Amino acid sequence: MITNILSVLIHSGNKETLNTISGILSSDDISVTTAKTNEEIKEAFENENFDIFVCQNEAVDKETDTLVSTLLSHYHSLITCKIGDEESSAGFHCDFFIRTKDLSDEHNLKVFFRNVITFAKKQKTQSELAALLLHDLRSPAQSIIGYLELLEKEIFGELNDGQHQILQNAVTLSDRLIYLLEELSQIYRFEQKEFVLNKSRIQLREFIDTALRTLWVQADKKDIKFVPQIAKDLPVVSADGLALERVLINILTNAIKFSPEKGTVRIFVEKSENYLGEPSIRFRIADSGKGIPSEQLNDIFDKYYRIKADRRQTRGMGLGLYISKLIVEAHGGQIGAYNNREGGSTFYFTLPLSSA
């Protein structure tokens, strides 16, 4: 079901500003929340998924800027508006800007927010239509696979080798389509805060062995050797096993893809501490490829990003690492990558035991 009801968060240290903007935006199809402090911003985002964030620059100090920048990195569909004397007076990105002096001009203010609301409603409608489309496409795609498999099994008559090959290719492509639809659907659930971790107790050694067995054939085609170096004293953890398996498989798949024939992929898993000094499990996957251009290391976990030098030969849409980042951060962990001195690159992620 598509709805045009919007949720707006307004941040300002000025009570008069909060009242002015709230009064203009208040209507039957707009829910307005106000926040004066950083704690109120945090609490608001924990309790609700906002469509628009309005911030008065004069209320933004370094701590607020860091907080908002972090929040915006997790809510990619959030529309941001700044109010201030200088557009760049706060570091986080904004979609719309209005000067403080225009707050006193009620007509200009109403026109400004009417345009913001119109844009937000269009974006929200497009997003919800896309979610419905993803849901509706999955069923016919699965039916197509079922019909193709019936043909391939010669239920309706014998096939020659060429026909078998064509059907096998069609099934493979259909499987990729289903996988892509699932990735896009999962991203939507994450960004709408609808994703729920289904935690259970996981034996890490068994979990890792399952992922390696899943990719053994893929690695064997390039004669790539897996070298696991897994600590013996790993604890049982509570986490979403299927989600974490997806992270590990995504990273291992990339390691296989970018390693040369007869290369090596090393998997390190050990007890460690995260940046807060909390006990955690640290995974490192080191490939033997060419490494990642240093200027792209900070971008590879962005949605739809693909390493520029490999875009022509890469069929994916650049979603695997982005989904991996979402899953790891949903567990309270961190994910990243760096280039090795001896060549190749290492991807790592941590799983805090305190939140597992």
Secondary structure by P-SEA (a helix, b strand, c coil): ccccbbbbbbbcccaaaaaaaaaaaccccbbbbbbccaaaaaaaaacccccbbbbccccccaaaaaaaaaaaaacccbbbbbbccccccccccccccccccccccaaaaaaaaaaaaaaaaaaaaaaaaaaaaaaaaaaaaaaaaaaaaaaaacccccccaaaaaaaaaaaaaaaaaaaaaaaaaaaaaaaaccccccccccaaaaaaaaaaaaaaaaaaaacbbbbbbccccccccccaaaaaaaaaaaaaaaaaaaccccbbbbbbbbbbccccccbbbbbbbbbccccccccccccccccccccccccccccccccaaaaaaaaaaaaccccbbbbbccbbbbbbbbbbcccc
